[in-house]
């Protein structure tokens, strides 16, 4: 079951990559909200494919699509992953009104594991200025089930399997081991998320 942590405004902009998570959020929220999609183009082949998919989806459904491009140079000493994240949030923060992301419980677990390795476990916060993450209690599997059950299309980003990116390495290499050590890790982090709602 998809869960949201707080009541959301009527009009929303959804940060959408075309993946199963964000497409589930678009379909879930469009039923009771006025939604538009925000896509950040990273200048890669996979990003271009996602753009084509979302453009077609927008034309079919009538849901507005706003496209932004990352064209800045990679700063020295900053990973590609971190640079793209920083640039995305600069774009999000320029939007007038709330921007909804599809961060889910699995993301929270991975972030907590990753940050714990650097000395302090951190929970992805509910909000960052105008950016709201209301789906932190929903597992990624629930998003996939929603899309399958409601015939919601999505596009697969093959770069999500590339473990040269630290987030993917944590997801594909570390998390299976963590799940063996503590099969209840999601329940542990879920409790932390429930205590971390900011209004």
C-alpha positions in Angstrom: 0.0 0.0 0.0 1.3 3.5 -0.9 1.3 5.7 2.2 1.8 9.5 2.5 3.0 11.0 5.8 1.1 14.3 5.7 -1.7 16.0 3.8 -0.5 17.6 0.6 -1.5 20.9 -1.2 -3.9 20.7 -4.1 -1.3 21.8 -6.8 1.9 19.8 -7.0 5.0 19.6 -9.1 6.4 16.0 -9.2 10.1 15.4 -9.8 9.9 12.7 -12.4 12.6 10.6 -13.9 10.3 8.2 -15.8 11.3 5.3 -13.5 8.8 3.1 -11.7 9.0 5.1 -8.4 8.2 8.5 -9.8 5.6 7.2 -12.3 3.8 5.5 -9.5 3.8 8.8 -7.6 2.5 10.7 -10.6 -0.4 8.2 -11.1 -1.2 8.1 -7.4 -1.3 11.8 -6.9 -3.0 12.8 -10.1 -6.2 11.2 -8.8 -6.8 13.9 -6.1 -4.4 16.6 -7.0 -3.5 19.0 -9.9 -0.1 17.7 -10.9 2.7 18.6 -13.3 5.9 16.8 -14.0 9.5 18.2 -13.7 12.2 16.4 -15.5 15.9 17.1 -15.1 17.9 16.2 -18.3 21.4 15.2 -17.4 22.7 15.2 -20.9 23.2 11.4 -21.1 21.8 8.9 -23.5 19.6 7.3 -20.8 18.3 10.8 -19.9 17.4 11.5 -23.5 15.5 8.2 -23.6 13.6 9.1 -20.4 12.8 12.5 -21.8 11.3 10.9 -24.9 9.2 8.6 -22.8 7.9 11.4 -20.5 7.2 13.7 -23.5 5.0 10.9 -25.0 3.3 10.3 -21.6 2.6 14.0 -21.2 1.1 14.2 -24.6 -1.1 11.2 -24.0 -2.3 12.1 -20.5 -2.3 15.9 -20.7 -0.1 16.2 -17.6 2.2 19.2 -18.1 5.9 18.4 -18.4 8.6 21.0 -17.6 12.1 20.1 -18.7 15.4 21.5 -17.2 18.9 20.8 -18.3 22.1 20.4 -16.3 24.8 22.0 -18.3 27.3 23.1 -15.7 30.9 21.8 -15.6 31.7 19.1 -13.0 33.6 20.9 -10.2 37.0 19.5 -9.2 36.9 17.1 -6.3 33.1 16.4 -6.6 31.7 13.1 -7.9 29.4 13.1 -10.9 26.7 11.7 -8.6 27.0 14.5 -6.1 27.2 17.2 -8.8 24.0 16.0 -10.5 22.2 15.8 -7.1 23.3 19.4 -6.2 22.2 20.7 -9.6 18.8 19.0 -9.4 18.1 20.6 -6.1 19.1 24.0 -7.4 16.4 23.5 -10.0 13.9 22.2 -7.5 14.4 25.2 -5.3 13.6 27.6 -8.1 10.2 26.2 -8.6 7.3 28.2 -7.2 5.4 25.8 -4.9 6.0 22.3 -3.5 8.1 19.8 -5.4 7.3 16.2 -4.6 10.0 13.5 -4.9 9.5 9.7 -4.9 12.0 8.9 -2.1 10.8 5.7 -0.5 11.6 3.5 2.5 14.3 1.6 0.6 16.0 4.9 -0.1 15.9 5.8 3.6 17.4 2.4 4.5 20.2 2.8 2.0 21.0 6.4 3.0 21.1 5.4 6.7 23.5 2.5 6.0 25.7 4.7 3.8 25.8 7.6 6.3 26.4 5.2 9.2 29.6 4.1 7.5 30.7 7.8 7.7 30.1 8.0 11.4 26.4 9.0 11.8 23.3 7.3 10.5 21.0 9.9 8.8 17.4 9.7 7.8 16.4 11.4 4.5 14.5 14.4 5.9 10.8 14.9 5.1 11.5 18.3 3.5 14.2 20.5 2.1 12.9 24.0 1.6 10.0 23.5 -0.9 11.0 19.9 -1.7 8.7 17.4 0.1 9.3 13.6 0.4 6.0 12.3 1.7 6.4 8.6 0.6 9.2 7.6 2.9 7.1 4.9 4.5 6.3 3.2 1.2 8.6 0.5 0.0 9.9 0.5 -3.6 8.0 -2.8 -4.2 4.7 -1.1 -3.4 5.4 1.4 -6.2 6.1 -1.4 -8.6 2.9 -3.2 -7.6 0.9 0.0 -8.1 2.2 0.5 -11.6 1.6 -3.1 -12.6 -1.9 -3.1 -11.1 -2.9 0.1 -12.7 -1.1 -0.3 -16.1 1.2 2.6 -15.4 4.1 2.7 -17.9 7.7 3.4 -16.9 11.1 3.4 -18.4 14.1 1.5 -17.0 17.4 3.4 -16.5 20.2 1.0 -17.1 22.6 3.3 -15.3 20.9 2.2 -12.1 22.8 -1.0 -12.4 26.2 0.6 -12.7 28.0 0.1 -9.4 30.6 2.7 -10.3 28.0 5.0 -8.7 28.2 4.7 -4.9 24.4 4.7 -4.5 24.1 1.7 -6.8 27.0 0.0 -5.1 25.2 0.3 -1.7 22.0 -0.9 -3.3 23.3 -3.9 -5.2 26.3 -5.0 -3.2 25.9 -3.9 0.4 22.1 -4.1 1.0 21.9 -7.9 0.4 24.5 -8.4 3.1 22.8 -6.0 5.5 19.5 -7.9 5.0 21.2 -11.1 6.0 22.7 -9.6 9.1 19.4 -7.8 10.0 16.3 -9.0 8.1 14.3 -6.4 10.0 16.3 -3.4 9.0 13.3 -1.8 7.2 11.2 -1.9 10.3 14.0 -0.3 12.3 14.4 2.6 9.8 10.6 2.9 9.4 10.3 3.7 13.1 12.9 6.4 12.7 11.1 7.8 9.7 7.8 7.9 11.5 9.4 10.1 14.2 10.9 12.4 11.6 7.9 14.2 10.0 8.4 17.9 9.8 5.5 20.2 9.1 
